[in-house]
Amino acid sequence: MTRSIITTDGAPAAIGPYAQAVRVGNLIFTAGQIPLDPLTQQVVAGGIAEQAKRVLENLKAILEEAGSSLDRVVKATVYLKDLADFAAMNAVYAEYLESDGEAPARSTVEVSRLPRNVLIEIDLVAEG
């Protein structure tokens, strides 16, 4: 089994000892992305909708660097600081990951805290 590391300037640089994504065979596993602007490495302003959009744009850039895309995602895990944000997150999520009524498998959980006190983190598994 070979694995290759995926790195792009279109998403925030890793803030720890991890890769933005790893390809193993025909699958791409992304690291969890939080709503950091890739240019400034700062959390984007706004609420859950703005933060969800930034997270999904970061993930889109990573997958595109790997030669994949959001329409090839097979599994998503969403971490929310507050499940009360579910509906607003879900609306943004659907814009990016629902195509023709089809969406990937997903788990969504509420967590007590996320890095930099953001509202959301998402990681994906996609076909390469």
Secondary structure, DSSP 8 states (H G I E B T S, - for coil): --EEEE--TTS---SSSS-SEEEETTEEEE--B-SB-TTT-SB-SSSHHHHHHHHHHHHHHHHHHTT--GGGEEEEEEEES-GGGHHHHHHHHHHHH-BTTB--EEEEEE-S--GGG-SEEEEEEEE-
